[in-house]
Amino acid sequence: MASPPYHERNLLLDLPPELRALILNELLTATSNKWVREDKCVFYKLHPEILRVNKLLSIEGREVLRRQNTLVRIETPWPQAEEHVAVDGHVPLLMSASRLVDRCSIVSMSVQIVMADAEPRSKFLLLVKDLSVFCKFWMFSDLTYPGLNSNLSMTLTLENPRTPEPQVPKALPKSLQTRLLQPFAVIKNLQSLEIRGPRDADVEAAFRADLAVPNSSPEECLEKCFEYKKKGNEEIKRADPAAALSCYTHAFGAMHIIVNGCYRQIWADSFYDVPLTGGMYDGRDGSVVRLELRIQLVANVTLAYLNLESWHEAKFWGMRSIDMMRDNLGGAADEPRDNFPARDSWAKIYFRTALAHKGLGEMSEARALLRIAQAWLPRDEVVKKEVAACALRL
């Protein structure tokens, strides 16, 4: 039988299997197809349409999907959950996955989140490596909206995508079972939790033991933040501002504030709106302590960027806080007040932001902020010298 004309042939099938496998890997491996939107949301874009070309590519492509991607399917009762998780939670999701979501043969676990009298309204896929980010976002949401989890039930179903369809699925490797289950240990106080599918008893027991441990209290979170801040200050003294920035990022995270470069998201306000008992902040209001730590960390982050001569970043961090305070208090924001939380650190934000403006050659802005810093710190010799050095010359 004669071969079809050249223009009708599928040239992909003419390639050696090894080269065809490389192409399929590029098209069907999530981590090879990372896409970042303008709002910094991360997605993975697969190309499952290659599976519909013919039977051979469908067989080879499905094997690549199973081998290269450990997928988890999430079902929720909220219609906008996918956008909420991606945008607010910055959880990487799979795009172009609508035809894959309902195919159990390619996922290693299905997660069904159920609310009373509500049907699943949104389905999406995650990579197993991003499960911890998803679960952490869920935990933050529960702390921000107390009582959320008590109205939810969850079913985790472990599946083995490598099991031929007629056979009873074999259990996944124990290490993979742990990676799939363990991130959900931070999801506390659910109405009910069920685990289905073949699984190892020891893995499940370890997961349920961690699930029974309460999340850190406000007191523990704030003290952990203080320790990270203290370590960052030590790195500043050792002239390692990059290491200090890493410590300050962990300090923010310890009290449920996510920092990623210039992006910052504050969670769990109501969680800290309590009187603190025991520990270094005994008897104080949790919200006030958290505000003080935030101000101190902003002042320290600004200093670290100044030491790196990263003028734009120092200016951004300082001005963001100054602008927020001005929006809340109007023109009175710049006026010194003795009872202001973390007063000295707030004054340092003005001073260090002025130095960032100076580093950028924005002298009028630098002088304006230096005058405010001097009003807050009238006896500070360093501030006085900088005011004199930046004064206009007649």
Sequence and secondary structure as in RCSB ss.txt:
>XXXX:A:sequence
MASPPYHERNLLLDLPPELRALILNELLTATSNKWVREDKCVFYKLHPEILRVNKLLSIEGREVLRRQNTLVRIE
TPWPQAEEHVAVDGHVPLLMSASRLVDRCSIVSMSVQIVMADAEPRSKFLLLVKDLSVFCKFWMFSDLTYPGLNS
NLSMTLTLENPRTPEPQVPKALPKSLQTRLLQPFAVIKNLQSLEIRGPRDADVEAAFRADLAVPNSSPEECLEKC
FEYKKKGNEEIKRADPAAALSCYTHAFGAMHIIVNGCYRQIWADSFYDVPLTGGMYDGRDGSVVRLELRIQLVAN
VTLAYLNLESWHEAKFWGMRSIDMMRDNLGGAADEPRDNFPARDSWAKIYFRTALAHKGLGEMSEARALLRIAQA
WLPRDEVVKKEVAACALRL
>XXXX:A:secstr
     GGGS HHHHS HHHHHHHHHHHH GGGSEEE TTS EEEE  GGGGGS HHHHHHHHHHHHHH  EEEEE
ES TTHHHHHHHTS   EEES HHHHT GGGEEEEEEEEETT    EEEEEEGGGHHHHHHHHHHHHHHSTTSGG
GEEEEEEE  TTS TTS      HHHHHHHHGGGGG  S SEEEEESS  HHHHHHHHHHHHS    HHHHHHHH
HHHHHHHHHHHHTT HHHHHHHHHHHHHHTTEEEETTEEEE  HHHH SB  SGGGTTSBHHHHHHHHHHHHHHH
HHHHHHHTT HHHHHHHHHHHHHHHHHHHGGGGGS  TTSTTHHHHHHHHHHHHHHHHHTT HHHHHHHHHHHHH
H TT HHHHHHHHHHS   
